[in-house]
């Protein structure tokens, strides 16, 4: 699930005709391969005559690749640049909030995710980010509400992902069916009480179950 990604068409449409960047470079900036993504996004960032919106997306995508590689401290300045270029980017704000959460900078992460939710109040990703931050801060009721909102907006695929993650935590033994049942809620009530319980599993653990 980590984290919200803008569709490739958005980046292609954002590029100006005067930009010397090839469509292949743009596609590579959105590649699933983090190494190719970092290289291509860097080429985009360094291109002359690139409009601010496209450069913001390129910074955000390079930051995402870096964070997925575990280079959180390196990702943060890129998110800073992305947001400076486009302060209304709900995606970049949410993703920076996630990095700040992973760095235990919860107050800063809260500020970012609140801004993201104002821009995109129905984002399941942002509700999930705020839920994780609230859980880390011991705000059990608030965390549970946000997880429920994330499932409301994310629908069956996100419920399945949470079910699989809660199963991996050993606190849910029901079906992976995408239904928010009493058993799922009970598992969440247990999970939000622990700062080490994460209802989001590693992607590879649940790929088959949620596909």
LOBA-13153 format. One record per residue: y, z, x of N, C-alpha, C in turn. Coordinates in steps of 0.05 Angstrom, whole numbers. Layout:
<atoms>
<atom n_v="Y" n_w="Z" n_u="X" ca_v="Y" ca_w="Z" ca_u="X" c_v="Y" c_w="Z" c_u="X"/>
...
</atoms>
This chain:
<atoms>
<atom n_v="-24" n_w="0" n_u="16" ca_v="0" ca_w="0" ca_u="0" c_v="25" c_w="0" c_u="17"/>
<atom n_v="23" n_w="11" n_u="41" ca_v="47" ca_w="15" ca_u="57" c_v="58" c_w="-11" c_u="67"/>
<atom n_v="80" n_w="-18" n_u="62" ca_v="100" ca_w="-9" ca_u="43" c_v="109" c_w="-33" c_u="27"/>
<atom n_v="130" n_w="-31" n_u="12" ca_v="139" ca_w="-53" ca_u="-5" c_v="148" c_w="-77" c_u="12"/>
<atom n_v="138" n_w="-100" n_u="7" ca_v="144" ca_w="-125" ca_u="22" c_v="157" c_w="-145" c_u="3"/>
<atom n_v="179" n_w="-157" n_u="13" ca_v="193" ca_w="-177" ca_u="-3" c_v="176" c_w="-203" c_u="-1"/>
<atom n_v="173" n_w="-218" n_u="-24" ca_v="158" ca_w="-243" ca_u="-23" c_v="170" c_w="-263" c_u="-3"/>
<atom n_v="152" n_w="-279" n_u="9" ca_v="160" ca_w="-298" ca_u="29" c_v="182" c_w="-317" c_u="17"/>
<atom n_v="179" n_w="-325" n_u="-8" ca_v="199" ca_w="-343" ca_u="-20" c_v="227" c_w="-332" c_u="-19"/>
<atom n_v="229" n_w="-305" n_u="-20" ca_v="256" ca_w="-293" ca_u="-18" c_v="269" c_w="-298" c_u="9"/>
<atom n_v="253" n_w="-295" n_u="30" ca_v="263" ca_w="-300" ca_u="56" c_v="270" c_w="-329" c_u="61"/>
<atom n_v="252" n_w="-347" n_u="52" ca_v="257" ca_w="-375" ca_u="55" c_v="283" c_w="-383" c_u="40"/>
<atom n_v="286" n_w="-373" n_u="16" ca_v="310" ca_w="-380" ca_u="0" c_v="335" c_w="-369" c_u="13"/>
<atom n_v="332" n_w="-347" n_u="27" ca_v="356" ca_w="-334" ca_u="39" c_v="366" c_w="-349" c_u="63"/>
<atom n_v="350" n_w="-365" n_u="76" ca_v="358" ca_w="-379" ca_u="101" c_v="378" c_w="-401" c_u="94"/>
<atom n_v="399" n_w="-402" n_u="110" ca_v="419" ca_w="-422" ca_u="106" c_v="410" c_w="-449" c_u="118"/>
<atom n_v="421" n_w="-471" n_u="108" ca_v="413" ca_w="-497" ca_u="118" c_v="422" c_w="-500" c_u="147"/>
<atom n_v="442" n_w="-486" n_u="155" ca_v="452" ca_w="-488" ca_u="182" c_v="435" c_w="-473" c_u="203"/>
<atom n_v="417" n_w="-457" n_u="193" ca_v="400" ca_w="-441" ca_u="211" c_v="381" c_w="-459" c_u="226"/>
<atom n_v="378" n_w="-456" n_u="253" ca_v="359" ca_w="-472" ca_u="268" c_v="330" c_w="-462" c_u="267"/>
<atom n_v="325" n_w="-441" n_u="252" ca_v="299" ca_w="-429" ca_u="251" c_v="280" c_w="-446" c_u="235"/>
<atom n_v="255" n_w="-450" n_u="245" ca_v="236" ca_w="-466" ca_u="231" c_v="223" c_w="-450" c_u="208"/>
<atom n_v="212" n_w="-465" n_u="188" ca_v="198" ca_w="-451" ca_u="166" c_v="173" c_w="-437" c_u="176"/>
<atom n_v="161" n_w="-447" n_u="198" ca_v="138" ca_w="-433" ca_u="209" c_v="145" c_w="-406" c_u="220"/>
<atom n_v="169" n_w="-404" n_u="233" ca_v="178" ca_w="-378" ca_u="243" c_v="183" c_w="-359" c_u="220"/>
<atom n_v="194" n_w="-369" n_u="199" ca_v="199" ca_w="-352" ca_u="175" c_v="172" c_w="-342" c_u="164"/>
<atom n_v="152" n_w="-360" n_u="162" ca_v="126" ca_w="-352" ca_u="152" c_v="113" c_w="-332" c_u="170"/>
<atom n_v="116" n_w="-335" n_u="196" ca_v="104" ca_w="-317" ca_u="215" c_v="117" c_w="-289" c_u="213"/>
<atom n_v="142" n_w="-288" n_u="207" ca_v="156" ca_w="-262" ca_u="203" c_v="144" c_w="-247" c_u="180"/>
<atom n_v="130" n_w="-261" n_u="162" ca_v="117" ca_w="-248" ca_u="140" c_v="86" c_w="-248" c_u="143"/>
<atom n_v="77" n_w="-254" n_u="167" ca_v="49" ca_w="-255" ca_u="173" c_v="36" c_w="-227" c_u="170"/>
<atom n_v="10" n_w="-227" n_u="164" ca_v="-5" ca_w="-202" ca_u="163" c_v="-11" c_w="-192" c_u="192"/>
<atom n_v="-8" n_w="-209" n_u="211" ca_v="-12" ca_w="-202" ca_u="239" c_v="13" c_w="-190" c_u="250"/>
<atom n_v="12" n_w="-164" n_u="257" ca_v="36" ca_w="-150" ca_u="265" c_v="48" c_w="-162" c_u="291"/>
<atom n_v="32" n_w="-170" n_u="309" ca_v="42" ca_w="-181" ca_u="335" c_v="58" c_w="-206" c_u="329"/>
<atom n_v="47" n_w="-224" n_u="313" ca_v="61" ca_w="-249" ca_u="306" c_v="86" c_w="-243" c_u="290"/>
<atom n_v="84" n_w="-223" n_u="272" ca_v="107" ca_w="-216" ca_u="256" c_v="130" c_w="-206" c_u="273"/>
<atom n_v="124" n_w="-189" n_u="293" ca_v="145" ca_w="-178" ca_u="310" c_v="158" c_w="-201" c_u="326"/>
<atom n_v="142" n_w="-219" n_u="337" ca_v="153" ca_w="-241" ca_u="353" c_v="170" c_w="-259" c_u="336"/>
<atom n_v="161" n_w="-267" n_u="313" ca_v="176" ca_w="-285" ca_u="296" c_v="201" c_w="-272" c_u="284"/>
<atom n_v="199" n_w="-248" n_u="276" ca_v="223" ca_w="-234" ca_u="266" c_v="244" c_w="-231" c_u="287"/>
<atom n_v="235" n_w="-226" n_u="312" ca_v="254" ca_w="-224" ca_u="334" c_v="268" c_w="-250" c_u="339"/>
<atom n_v="253" n_w="-272" n_u="336" ca_v="265" ca_w="-298" ca_u="339" c_v="286" c_w="-303" c_u="317"/>
<atom n_v="280" n_w="-295" n_u="293" ca_v="299" ca_w="-297" ca_u="271" c_v="324" c_w="-281" c_u="277"/>
<atom n_v="320" n_w="-256" n_u="285" ca_v="343" ca_w="-238" ca_u="290" c_v="361" c_w="-249" c_u="311"/>
<atom n_v="350" n_w="-262" n_u="331" ca_v="365" ca_w="-272" ca_u="354" c_v="377" c_w="-300" c_u="348"/>
<atom n_v="371" n_w="-312" n_u="325" ca_v="380" ca_w="-339" ca_u="319" c_v="410" c_w="-338" c_u="312"/>
<atom n_v="425" n_w="-358" n_u="322" ca_v="454" ca_w="-359" ca_u="315" c_v="457" c_w="-370" c_u="287"/>
<atom n_v="480" n_w="-364" n_u="275" ca_v="487" ca_w="-373" ca_u="248" c_v="469" c_w="-364" c_u="226"/>
<atom n_v="455" n_w="-343" n_u="231" ca_v="437" ca_w="-332" ca_u="210" c_v="453" c_w="-314" c_u="192"/>
<atom n_v="451" n_w="-318" n_u="166" ca_v="466" ca_w="-302" ca_u="147" c_v="457" c_w="-273" c_u="147"/>
<atom n_v="474" n_w="-255" n_u="138" ca_v="469" ca_w="-226" ca_u="140" c_v="444" c_w="-218" c_u="124"/>
<atom n_v="440" n_w="-231" n_u="100" ca_v="418" ca_w="-224" ca_u="83" c_v="391" c_w="-230" c_u="96"/>
<atom n_v="389" n_w="-254" n_u="109" ca_v="365" ca_w="-261" ca_u="122" c_v="359" c_w="-244" c_u="146"/>
<atom n_v="381" n_w="-238" n_u="161" ca_v="377" ca_w="-221" ca_u="185" c_v="368" c_w="-193" c_u="177"/>
<atom n_v="379" n_w="-183" n_u="155" ca_v="371" ca_w="-157" ca_u="144" c_v="341" c_w="-157" c_u="138"/>
<atom n_v="331" n_w="-178" n_u="125" ca_v="303" ca_w="-180" ca_u="119" c_v="286" c_w="-181" c_u="144"/>
<atom n_v="295" n_w="-196" n_u="164" ca_v="280" ca_w="-199" ca_u="189" c_v="278" c_w="-172" c_u="203"/>
<atom n_v="300" n_w="-157" n_u="204" ca_v="299" ca_w="-130" ca_u="215" c_v="280" c_w="-112" c_u="200"/>
<atom n_v="281" n_w="-114" n_u="174" ca_v="263" ca_w="-97" ca_u="157" c_v="234" c_w="-104" c_u="161"/>
<atom n_v="228" n_w="-130" n_u="164" ca_v="200" ca_w="-138" ca_u="168" c_v="190" c_w="-131" c_u="196"/>
<atom n_v="208" n_w="-133" n_u="216" ca_v="199" ca_w="-124" ca_u="243" c_v="195" c_w="-94" c_u="243"/>
<atom n_v="212" n_w="-80" n_u="229" ca_v="209" ca_w="-51" ca_u="227" c_v="182" c_w="-44" c_u="214"/>
<atom n_v="175" n_w="-58" n_u="193" ca_v="150" ca_w="-53" ca_u="179" c_v="127" c_w="-57" c_u="198"/>
<atom n_v="127" n_w="-79" n_u="213" ca_v="106" ca_w="-85" ca_u="232" c_v="104" c_w="-63" c_u="253"/>
<atom n_v="126" n_w="-54" n_u="263" ca_v="126" ca_w="-33" ca_u="283" c_v="115" c_w="-7" c_u="272"/>
<atom n_v="123" n_w="-1" n_u="247" ca_v="113" ca_w="24" ca_u="235" c_v="83" c_w="23" c_u="230"/>
<atom n_v="73" n_w="-1" n_u="222" ca_v="45" ca_w="-4" ca_u="217" c_v="29" c_w="-1" c_u="243"/>
<atom n_v="42" n_w="-7" n_u="265" ca_v="30" ca_w="-4" ca_u="292" c_v="33" c_w="25" c_u="302"/>
<atom n_v="46" n_w="42" n_u="287" ca_v="50" ca_w="69" ca_u="295" c_v="74" c_w="75" c_u="311"/>
<atom n_v="91" n_w="54" n_u="316" ca_v="115" ca_w="57" ca_u="332" c_v="138" c_w="65" c_u="314"/>
<atom n_v="137" n_w="89" n_u="303" ca_v="157" ca_w="97" ca_u="283" c_v="185" c_w="100" c_u="295"/>
<atom n_v="186" n_w="111" n_u="319" ca_v="213" ca_w="114" ca_u="332" c_v="226" c_w="88" c_u="337"/>
<atom n_v="210" n_w="67" n_u="343" ca_v="221" ca_w="40" ca_u="347" c_v="228" c_w="27" c_u="321"/>
<atom n_v="214" n_w="33" n_u="300" ca_v="219" ca_w="21" ca_u="274" c_v="246" c_w="30" c_u="262"/>
<atom n_v="252" n_w="55" n_u="267" ca_v="276" ca_w="67" ca_u="254" c_v="302" c_w="52" c_u="260"/>
<atom n_v="308" n_w="45" n_u="285" ca_v="333" ca_w="30" ca_u="290" c_v="334" c_w="3" c_u="276"/>
<atom n_v="311" n_w="-9" n_u="273" ca_v="310" ca_w="-35" ca_u="258" c_v="316" c_w="-31" c_u="229"/>
<atom n_v="306" n_w="-9" n_u="217" ca_v="313" ca_w="-4" ca_u="189" c_v="343" c_w="3" c_u="187"/>
<atom n_v="353" n_w="17" n_u="207" ca_v="382" ca_w="23" ca_u="207" c_v="398" c_w="-3" c_u="206"/>
<atom n_v="390" n_w="-22" n_u="222" ca_v="404" ca_w="-48" ca_u="223" c_v="401" c_w="-63" c_u="197"/>
<atom n_v="377" n_w="-63" n_u="186" ca_v="372" ca_w="-77" ca_u="161" c_v="390" c_w="-66" c_u="139"/>
<atom n_v="393" n_w="-40" n_u="137" ca_v="409" ca_w="-27" ca_u="116" c_v="438" c_w="-30" c_u="121"/>
<atom n_v="446" n_w="-30" n_u="147" ca_v="474" ca_w="-35" ca_u="153" c_v="483" c_w="-63" c_u="144"/>
<atom n_v="465" n_w="-83" n_u="147" ca_v="470" ca_w="-110" ca_u="139" c_v="469" c_w="-114" c_u="109"/>
<atom n_v="451" n_w="-98" n_u="96" ca_v="448" ca_w="-100" ca_u="67" c_v="443" c_w="-73" c_u="55"/>
<atom n_v="465" n_w="-58" n_u="49" ca_v="462" ca_w="-31" ca_u="39" c_v="448" c_w="-29" c_u="12"/>
<atom n_v="445" n_w="-52" n_u="-2" ca_v="433" ca_w="-52" ca_u="-28" c_v="403" c_w="-59" c_u="-27"/>
<atom n_v="391" n_w="-59" n_u="-3" ca_v="363" ca_w="-65" ca_u="0" c_v="346" c_w="-41" c_u="-7"/>
<atom n_v="336" n_w="-41" n_u="-32" ca_v="318" ca_w="-18" ca_u="-41" c_v="293" c_w="-17" c_u="-24"/>
<atom n_v="283" n_w="-40" n_u="-16" ca_v="259" ca_w="-41" ca_u="1" c_v="263" c_w="-28" c_u="28"/>
<atom n_v="285" n_w="-35" n_u="42" ca_v="290" ca_w="-24" ca_u="68" c_v="296" c_w="6" c_u="66"/>
<atom n_v="310" n_w="15" n_u="45" ca_v="316" ca_w="43" ca_u="42" c_v="290" c_w="59" c_u="37"/>
<atom n_v="272" n_w="48" n_u="20" ca_v="247" ca_w="62" ca_u="15" c_v="230" c_w="63" c_u="40"/>
<atom n_v="228" n_w="41" n_u="54" ca_v="212" ca_w="40" ca_u="78" c_v="222" c_w="58" c_u="100"/>
<atom n_v="249" n_w="60" n_u="103" ca_v="261" ca_w="78" ca_u="122" c_v="255" c_w="107" c_u="114"/>
<atom n_v="256" n_w="113" n_u="88" ca_v="249" ca_w="139" ca_u="78" c_v="221" c_w="147" c_u="85"/>
<atom n_v="203" n_w="127" n_u="84" ca_v="175" ca_w="133" ca_u="91" c_v="172" c_w="139" c_u="120"/>
<atom n_v="186" n_w="124" n_u="137" ca_v="185" ca_w="130" ca_u="166" c_v="197" c_w="158" c_u="172"/>
<atom n_v="219" n_w="164" n_u="159" ca_v="231" ca_w="191" ca_u="162" c_v="212" c_w="213" c_u="153"/>
<atom n_v="198" n_w="208" n_u="131" ca_v="177" ca_w="227" ca_u="122" c_v="156" c_w="231" c_u="143"/>
<atom n_v="146" n_w="209" n_u="154" ca_v="125" ca_w="211" ca_u="175" c_v="135" c_w="225" c_u="200"/>
<atom n_v="161" n_w="224" n_u="204" ca_v="173" ca_w="238" ca_u="227" c_v="182" c_w="266" c_u="221"/>
<atom n_v="175" n_w="276" n_u="197" ca_v="182" ca_w="303" ca_u="188" c_v="212" c_w="307" c_u="185"/>
<atom n_v="226" n_w="286" n_u="179" ca_v="255" ca_w="288" ca_u="174" c_v="260" c_w="285" c_u="144"/>
<atom n_v="251" n_w="305" n_u="129" ca_v="248" ca_w="303" ca_u="100" c_v="275" c_w="301" c_u="86"/>
<atom n_v="295" n_w="315" n_u="95" ca_v="321" ca_w="314" ca_u="82" c_v="333" c_w="286" c_u="83"/>
<atom n_v="331" n_w="274" n_u="106" ca_v="341" ca_w="246" ca_u="109" c_v="325" c_w="227" c_u="93"/>
<atom n_v="299" n_w="231" n_u="92" ca_v="281" ca_w="214" ca_u="76" c_v="287" c_w="216" c_u="47"/>
<atom n_v="293" n_w="240" n_u="38" ca_v="300" ca_w="245" ca_u="10" c_v="325" c_w="229" c_u="2"/>
<atom n_v="345" n_w="230" n_u="20" ca_v="370" ca_w="216" ca_u="14" c_v="365" c_w="186" c_u="11"/>
<atom n_v="349" n_w="175" n_u="29" ca_v="343" ca_w="146" ca_u="28" c_v="327" c_w="139" c_u="3"/>
<atom n_v="307" n_w="154" n_u="-4" ca_v="290" ca_w="147" ca_u="-27" c_v="305" c_w="150" c_u="-53"/>
<atom n_v="323" n_w="169" n_u="-54" ca_v="340" ca_w="172" ca_u="-78" c_v="358" c_w="148" c_u="-81"/>
<atom n_v="369" n_w="138" n_u="-60" ca_v="385" ca_w="114" ca_u="-61" c_v="368" c_w="90" c_u="-69"/>
<atom n_v="344" n_w="88" n_u="-59" ca_v="326" ca_w="67" ca_u="-66" c_v="319" c_w="67" c_u="-96"/>
<atom n_v="314" n_w="91" n_u="-106" ca_v="307" ca_w="93" ca_u="-135" c_v="331" c_w="87" c_u="-153"/>
<atom n_v="355" n_w="92" n_u="-144" ca_v="378" ca_w="84" ca_u="-160" c_v="380" c_w="54" c_u="-162"/>
<atom n_v="373" n_w="40" n_u="-140" ca_v="374" ca_w="11" ca_u="-140" c_v="350" c_w="-1" c_u="-154"/>
<atom n_v="327" n_w="13" n_u="-153" ca_v="302" ca_w="2" ca_u="-165" c_v="287" c_w="25" c_u="-177"/>
<atom n_v="296" n_w="35" n_u="-201" ca_v="284" ca_w="59" ca_u="-213" c_v="255" c_w="56" c_u="-222"/>
<atom n_v="245" n_w="31" n_u="-224" ca_v="217" ca_w="28" ca_u="-233" c_v="199" c_w="21" c_u="-210"/>
<atom n_v="208" n_w="26" n_u="-185" ca_v="191" ca_w="20" ca_u="-162" c_v="169" c_w="41" c_u="-158"/>
<atom n_v="143" n_w="33" n_u="-160" ca_v="122" ca_w="52" ca_u="-156" c_v="122" c_w="62" c_u="-127"/>
<atom n_v="130" n_w="44" n_u="-108" ca_v="130" ca_w="51" ca_u="-80" c_v="149" c_w="74" c_u="-74"/>
<atom n_v="173" n_w="72" n_u="-86" ca_v="193" ca_w="92" ca_u="-81" c_v="186" c_w="119" c_u="-94"/>
<atom n_v="174" n_w="118" n_u="-118" ca_v="165" ca_w="143" ca_u="-130" c_v="142" c_w="155" c_u="-113"/>
<atom n_v="125" n_w="139" n_u="-102" ca_v="104" ca_w="149" ca_u="-85" c_v="116" c_w="162" c_u="-60"/>
<atom n_v="136" n_w="149" n_u="-48" ca_v="149" ca_w="160" ca_u="-24" c_v="161" c_w="187" c_u="-31"/>
<atom n_v="176" n_w="189" n_u="-53" ca_v="189" ca_w="214" ca_u="-60" c_v="168" c_w="235" c_u="-66"/>
<atom n_v="145" n_w="227" n_u="-78" ca_v="124" ca_w="246" ca_u="-84" c_v="113" c_w="258" c_u="-58"/>
<atom n_v="109" n_w="241" n_u="-38" ca_v="99" ca_w="251" ca_u="-12" c_v="119" c_w="271" c_u="1"/>
<atom n_v="144" n_w="264" n_u="-1" ca_v="165" ca_w="281" ca_u="11" c_v="165" c_w="308" c_u="-4"/>
<atom n_v="165" n_w="307" n_u="-30" ca_v="166" ca_w="332" ca_u="-46" c_v="141" c_w="348" c_u="-41"/>
<atom n_v="118" n_w="335" n_u="-38" ca_v="94" ca_w="350" ca_u="-32" c_v="96" c_w="364" c_u="-5"/>
<atom n_v="107" n_w="350" n_u="15" ca_v="111" ca_w="362" ca_u="41" c_v="130" c_w="386" c_u="41"/>
<atom n_v="149" n_w="385" n_u="22" ca_v="168" ca_w="407" ca_u="19" c_v="158" c_w="429" c_u="1"/>
<atom n_v="134" n_w="427" n_u="-9" ca_v="123" ca_w="447" ca_u="-26" c_v="132" c_w="446" c_u="-55"/>
<atom n_v="144" n_w="424" n_u="-63" ca_v="154" ca_w="420" ca_u="-90" c_v="132" c_w="408" c_u="-107"/>
<atom n_v="113" n_w="424" n_u="-115" ca_v="88" ca_w="414" ca_u="-128" c_v="94" c_w="400" c_u="-154"/>
<atom n_v="110" n_w="412" n_u="-171" ca_v="115" ca_w="400" ca_u="-198" c_v="129" c_w="373" c_u="-195"/>
<atom n_v="149" n_w="372" n_u="-177" ca_v="164" ca_w="347" ca_u="-173" c_v="147" c_w="326" c_u="-161"/>
<atom n_v="129" n_w="333" n_u="-142" ca_v="111" ca_w="314" ca_u="-130" c_v="92" c_w="302" c_u="-151"/>
<atom n_v="81" n_w="320" n_u="-168" ca_v="63" ca_w="310" ca_u="-188" c_v="77" c_w="291" c_u="-207"/>
<atom n_v="101" n_w="297" n_u="-215" ca_v="116" ca_w="279" ca_u="-233" c_v="120" c_w="252" c_u="-220"/>
<atom n_v="127" n_w="252" n_u="-194" ca_v="131" ca_w="226" ca_u="-181" c_v="105" c_w="211" c_u="-178"/>
<atom n_v="83" n_w="224" n_u="-172" ca_v="58" ca_w="209" ca_u="-171" c_v="51" c_w="197" c_u="-198"/>
<atom n_v="57" n_w="212" n_u="-219" ca_v="52" ca_w="201" ca_u="-246" c_v="70" c_w="178" c_u="-252"/>
<atom n_v="95" n_w="179" n_u="-243" ca_v="113" ca_w="156" ca_u="-247" c_v="104" c_w="132" c_u="-231"/>
<atom n_v="95" n_w="137" n_u="-207" ca_v="84" ca_w="116" ca_u="-190" c_v="61" c_w="102" c_u="-204"/>
<atom n_v="43" n_w="117" n_u="-217" ca_v="21" ca_w="105" ca_u="-231" c_v="30" c_w="91" c_u="-256"/>
<atom n_v="51" n_w="102" n_u="-269" ca_v="62" ca_w="89" ca_u="-293" c_v="72" c_w="61" c_u="-287"/>
<atom n_v="87" n_w="59" n_u="-265" ca_v="99" ca_w="33" ca_u="-257" c_v="80" c_w="16" c_u="-241"/>
<atom n_v="62" n_w="28" n_u="-226" ca_v="43" ca_w="13" ca_u="-210" c_v="18" c_w="4" c_u="-224"/>
<atom n_v="12" n_w="17" n_u="-247" ca_v="-10" ca_w="8" ca_u="-263" c_v="-37" c_w="13" c_u="-252"/>
<atom n_v="-57" n_w="-1" n_u="-262" ca_v="-85" ca_w="3" ca_u="-255" c_v="-91" c_w="1" c_u="-226"/>
<atom n_v="-79" n_w="-19" n_u="-211" ca_v="-86" ca_w="-21" ca_u="-182" c_v="-78" c_w="5" c_u="-167"/>
<atom n_v="-55" n_w="16" n_u="-174" ca_v="-47" ca_w="40" ca_u="-159" c_v="-63" c_w="64" c_u="-168"/>
<atom n_v="-70" n_w="66" n_u="-193" ca_v="-87" ca_w="88" ca_u="-202" c_v="-114" c_w="87" c_u="-188"/>
<atom n_v="-125" n_w="63" n_u="-185" ca_v="-150" ca_w="60" ca_u="-170" c_v="-147" c_w="69" c_u="-141"/>
<atom n_v="-125" n_w="61" n_u="-129" ca_v="-121" ca_w="69" ca_u="-101" c_v="-120" c_w="99" c_u="-99"/>
<atom n_v="-105" n_w="112" n_u="-117" ca_v="-104" ca_w="141" ca_u="-116" c_v="-131" c_w="153" c_u="-122"/>
<atom n_v="-146" n_w="142" n_u="-141" ca_v="-173" ca_w="153" ca_u="-146" c_v="-191" c_w="152" c_u="-121"/>
<atom n_v="-189" n_w="129" n_u="-107" ca_v="-205" ca_w="126" ca_u="-83" c_v="-196" c_w="146" c_u="-62"/>
<atom n_v="-169" n_w="150" n_u="-59" ca_v="-159" ca_w="168" ca_u="-40" c_v="-167" c_w="197" c_u="-46"/>
<atom n_v="-165" n_w="204" n_u="-71" ca_v="-172" ca_w="232" ca_u="-80" c_v="-202" c_w="236" c_u="-76"/>
<atom n_v="-218" n_w="215" n_u="-80" ca_v="-246" ca_w="217" ca_u="-76" c_v="-251" c_w="222" c_u="-46"/>
<atom n_v="-237" n_w="208" n_u="-29" ca_v="-240" ca_w="212" ca_u="0" c_v="-232" c_w="240" c_u="9"/>
<atom n_v="-214" n_w="253" n_u="-7" ca_v="-206" ca_w="281" ca_u="-1" c_v="-226" c_w="301" c_u="-11"/>
<atom n_v="-246" n_w="291" n_u="-27" ca_v="-267" ca_w="308" ca_u="-37" c_v="-259" c_w="324" c_u="-62"/>
<atom n_v="-238" n_w="315" n_u="-76" ca_v="-229" ca_w="330" ca_u="-99" c_v="-231" c_w="313" c_u="-125"/>
<atom n_v="-242" n_w="289" n_u="-123" ca_v="-246" ca_w="273" ca_u="-147" c_v="-273" c_w="259" c_u="-145"/>
<atom n_v="-289" n_w="261" n_u="-166" ca_v="-316" ca_w="250" ca_u="-166" c_v="-320" c_w="231" c_u="-189"/>
<atom n_v="-299" n_w="223" n_u="-202" ca_v="-302" ca_w="205" ca_u="-225" c_v="-302" c_w="176" c_u="-217"/>
<atom n_v="-302" n_w="158" n_u="-237" ca_v="-303" ca_w="129" ca_u="-231" c_v="-276" c_w="119" c_u="-220"/>
<atom n_v="-278" n_w="98" n_u="-205" ca_v="-254" ca_w="84" ca_u="-195" c_v="-248" c_w="62" c_u="-215"/>
<atom n_v="-235" n_w="70" n_u="-237" ca_v="-232" ca_w="51" ca_u="-259" c_v="-203" c_w="46" c_u="-267"/>
<atom n_v="-184" n_w="58" n_u="-253" ca_v="-155" ca_w="54" ca_u="-259" c_v="-145" c_w="69" c_u="-283"/>
<atom n_v="-160" n_w="88" n_u="-293" ca_v="-151" ca_w="104" ca_u="-316" c_v="-142" c_w="131" c_u="-307"/>
<atom n_v="-118" n_w="139" n_u="-317" ca_v="-107" ca_w="165" ca_u="-310" c_v="-118" c_w="186" c_u="-329"/>
<atom n_v="-140" n_w="199" n_u="-322" ca_v="-154" ca_w="218" ca_u="-339" c_v="-147" c_w="246" c_u="-331"/>
<atom n_v="-158" n_w="265" n_u="-347" ca_v="-155" ca_w="293" ca_u="-341" c_v="-166" c_w="300" c_u="-313"/>
<atom n_v="-189" n_w="287" n_u="-306" ca_v="-201" ca_w="293" ca_u="-280" c_v="-183" c_w="283" c_u="-257"/>
<atom n_v="-169" n_w="261" n_u="-261" ca_v="-151" ca_w="251" ca_u="-241" c_v="-127" c_w="270" c_u="-238"/>
<atom n_v="-117" n_w="279" n_u="-261" ca_v="-94" ca_w="298" ca_u="-261" c_v="-102" c_w="324" c_u="-247"/>
<atom n_v="-126" n_w="334" n_u="-253" ca_v="-135" ca_w="359" ca_u="-239" c_v="-136" c_w="355" c_u="-209"/>
<atom n_v="-146" n_w="332" n_u="-201" ca_v="-148" ca_w="326" ca_u="-172" c_v="-120" c_w="325" c_u="-160"/>
<atom n_v="-101" n_w="313" n_u="-174" ca_v="-73" ca_w="313" ca_u="-164" c_v="-62" c_w="341" c_u="-163"/>
<atom n_v="-68" n_w="357" n_u="-183" ca_v="-57" ca_w="385" ca_u="-183" c_v="-67" c_w="400" c_u="-158"/>
<atom n_v="-91" n_w="394" n_u="-150" ca_v="-102" ca_w="407" ca_u="-126" c_v="-88" c_w="395" c_u="-101"/>
<atom n_v="-86" n_w="368" n_u="-101" ca_v="-75" ca_w="354" ca_u="-77" c_v="-46" c_w="362" c_u="-71"/>
<atom n_v="-29" n_w="364" n_u="-92" ca_v="-1" ca_w="370" ca_u="-87" c_v="3" c_w="398" c_u="-76"/>
<atom n_v="-17" n_w="415" n_u="-79" ca_v="-15" ca_w="442" ca_u="-68" c_v="-20" c_w="444" c_u="-39"/>
<atom n_v="-28" n_w="421" n_u="-26" ca_v="-34" ca_w="422" ca_u="2" c_v="-17" c_w="401" c_u="17"/>
<atom n_v="-3" n_w="409" n_u="38" ca_v="13" ca_w="390" ca_u="53" c_v="-3" c_w="370" c_u="69"/>
<atom n_v="-29" n_w="374" n_u="71" ca_v="-46" ca_w="356" ca_u="87" c_v="-62" c_w="337" c_u="69"/>
<atom n_v="-60" n_w="340" n_u="43" ca_v="-75" ca_w="323" ca_u="24" c_v="-59" c_w="298" c_u="18"/>
<atom n_v="-70" n_w="275" n_u="24" ca_v="-56" ca_w="250" ca_u="18" c_v="-73" c_w="233" c_u="-1"/>
<atom n_v="-63" n_w="228" n_u="-25" ca_v="-78" ca_w="213" ca_u="-45" c_v="-80" c_w="183" c_u="-38"/>
<atom n_v="-64" n_w="174" n_u="-18" ca_v="-66" ca_w="147" ca_u="-8" c_v="-86" c_w="145" c_u="15"/>
<atom n_v="-107" n_w="131" n_u="12" ca_v="-127" ca_w="129" ca_u="33" c_v="-120" c_w="107" c_u="52"/>
<atom n_v="-134" n_w="105" n_u="74" ca_v="-131" ca_w="82" ca_u="92" c_v="-140" c_w="57" c_u="76"/>
<atom n_v="-125" n_w="36" n_u="80" ca_v="-130" ca_w="12" ca_u="64" c_v="-159" c_w="3" c_u="65"/>
<atom n_v="-171" n_w="4" n_u="88" ca_v="-199" ca_w="-7" ca_u="91" c_v="-219" c_w="10" c_u="75"/>
<atom n_v="-212" n_w="35" n_u="70" ca_v="-231" ca_w="53" ca_u="56" c_v="-234" c_w="44" c_u="27"/>
<atom n_v="-213" n_w="32" n_u="16" ca_v="-213" ca_w="27" ca_u="-13" c_v="-210" c_w="-3" c_u="-20"/>
<atom n_v="-211" n_w="-20" n_u="0" ca_v="-206" ca_w="-48" ca_u="-6" c_v="-226" c_w="-59" c_u="-26"/>
<atom n_v="-252" n_w="-53" n_u="-22" ca_v="-272" ca_w="-63" ca_u="-40" c_v="-270" c_w="-51" c_u="-68"/>
<atom n_v="-265" n_w="-25" n_u="-68" ca_v="-264" ca_w="-11" ca_u="-94" c_v="-241" c_w="-19" c_u="-111"/>
<atom n_v="-219" n_w="-27" n_u="-99" ca_v="-195" ca_w="-33" ca_u="-115" c_v="-189" c_w="-63" c_u="-117"/>
<atom n_v="-206" n_w="-79" n_u="-106" ca_v="-201" ca_w="-109" ca_u="-107" c_v="-210" c_w="-120" c_u="-134"/>
</atoms>
